[in-house]
Amino acid sequence: MLTHPTNFEENCGKGGIFVYLCRIIGRRDGETEARVNTDEQIAEAVKGGGREGQRLMVSRYGQVVFSMIARQVPRTVDAEELTQDTFLRAFSHIGSYDPRRASLTTWLCRIAYRLTLDFLKRRRLPVVPIDDNTAWETDISDEQLEAELSTGREERIQQLEQLMDNLPPDERLLLTLHYFENRSLDECSFIMDATPHALANRLYRIRKKLHKELQKT
């Protein structure tokens, strides 16, 4: 079963795959952070080629990106490497960032989503598939379904986490973005390159599938 994400800055002190990023982070400069504090300013600082812009981007959004990835991959070292790859790709493609389309953190999550999905498709271990053939047969409203899946009971939470491990990578990532990261459907739409309507339908289908499996336990 997947583990809960650990702290990004704690891992920065352990060496290994985060050494390069941690060198970029360095010591925080309060004066610079006060001057460069919007998404557009950070993006422009990165475009300028200086490490200060890179350091600000990593220190501000590193935990968000790392937490999202760490909920999807079983090993911390893989989450660390994917986080590093996300920022390195962001640094080299910063010219494509458009603040009119998305916030910087949403743009970074779009990059992380694609890298993580590719990683999971390449290395995903065999799992017991969840039967999807009769997922629509349960006669339950969306409100009832949401209440059933959100009881907050520890046993039910553990059951849901186990079932999520058996979902396809893209479905598990969608649940992470919408429920764990509390991202709107519009944000998920940008990250996953799908329409909000399509994602809403997909979320409903996934919830019904999970509900059906929970009834078996």
Protein Blocks (a to p, Z undefined) as FASTA:
>chain_A
ZZddddfklmmmngmjllmmmmmnmpadfklmmmmmcfklmmmmmmnopaklmmmmmmmm
mmmmmmmmmmmpmblklmmmmmmmmmmmmmmmmmmpcfklpcfklmmmmmmmmmmmmmmm
mmoccdddddfklmmmpccdfklmmmmmmnopaklmmmmmmmmmmpcfklmmmmmmmmmn
opafklmmmmnopafklmmmmmmmmmmmmmmmmmmZZ
